[in-house]
Amino acid sequence: ICSRAANDLAERGSLGLVIACRPSSLSKCRRMFPDDGALAVDIQPVDFEDLVSVAAFVGRIRARYPAKLKVLVNCARAPQSKVRIGTRDGLEAQFQVDVLAYYIMMTRLLDALAPARQARAPFDSLFSL
């Protein structure tokens, strides 16, 4: 769902698109959105399993795009596991990646998103119990 949304937004051209990409997936993101000048895409690394990385990502976005965010699509997922996997922050990985990191990112970027007329922040998350 998210890669399709990113493709659709990138193809609109006039929108500067920032893609938050896991460090382990940077090469895949760069293949999907090559820096060939055809699409205005800024690929930024962020590890949602590390809240310091989330804070650094927010800092970079605020510095590069002050009060210019129009759409913030949230849709990363932690791998599901029957075994509890912890993060270096001491939290359960699926909760941190699927919920907490987005909440922190959204609340820290909300004032940059709010000034845009018709700003949107869709959230895609699939939970299974």
N, C-alpha and C positions, 0 to 999 in steps of 0.2 A: 504494500500500500504506500509506504513512504517513498520508495524509489520512483514509483509512478507519479506521486505528487511532486517530487523534486523535478522529474523530467518535464512534467506539464508546466511548472513554474519557470524552469530554465528556458523552455521554448518560447515563453512570452517575451523574452529578451529584455524588455525595459526594466524588469525587476532585477535588482542585484540579489542574487541568491547565495546565502551562506548555508553550507552543509556541514553539520556537526558529525564528524566521522570518528569511529573508534580508531585509536592508533593502529590496531592490528588490521584494519580494513582500509587504510589510507590508499594503498595502491589500487584496490578495487574501485574506490570512489574516484580516483584520478583517471582510471580507464573509462568509467561511466561518463565522466565530465572532463574531457581533456582540455587543457589550457591552450586552445587553438584560436581564441579570440571570438569564436562564433557565439559562445554563451557566456554571460556574465555570472560566473560561479566562483565563490570563494570557499574552498574546502578547509575547514578548521578541525584539528584533532581535539577530541575530548573523550575522556574515560569516565563514564558514568559510575563506575565502581570506585572512583576516587574523588571525593568531594573537593579536594584541592584542585584537581583538574577541572572540575565544573566551575569553580570560582575563577580560575585562570581564563577559561573559555569566555565566561561572562565579561571579564575585564577586557579581553581582546575585542569582543563584539561591541561593547559600549564605547571603546576608544575609536574603533573603525567606523561605526555607524551610530553616532550620537543622535538620538531621537528620530531615527529614520526607519525603524522596523515597521513593516506593514503586515507581515504574516509570520507566525512562529508555529511551525508544525512539530509536534512532539510525538515521537514514535519509536524509540529504541526499546529493546527487550533484553532482559537477562535470560540466559539459557535456563530452561526449567529443569529442576533436579529434585529427586525425592530425598536427597541428602542436603542438609543445610550447608550452604557455602557462605562463608563470611567475607567481608571486605576489609581492607586495611583500616577503615574507619570504625570497625567493630560492629557493623550492621549486616543483616542478612542481604545477600547480593540481589536477589530478585526484587525485594522491597526497595532497596536503594536505587537500582537502575530503573525499575518500572514506575516508581512513585516519587521517592524523596528527591532524587537528582533533578527531575523535571520541576517539582514544586520549587526547589531552590532557584533553578534557572529562571522559571517564569516570574517569581516574585522579584528577582533582581533585575529582570529586563522589562517588567511591566510598565515602568514610567517611560521607557524608550519606545514601547509599543503604543501606549495610550494616545500620544499626540497625532498619530496617523489617522486620517479620516477613514472610517470603515476598517480599522485594524482588526485582524482575526488571529485567534490562537487555537486551532483545532488540536485535539488530543486523541491519539489512537493508542489504545492499550487493550491487550487481550489477557485476561486472567483465567486460569483454570484451577479448579479446586480438586 
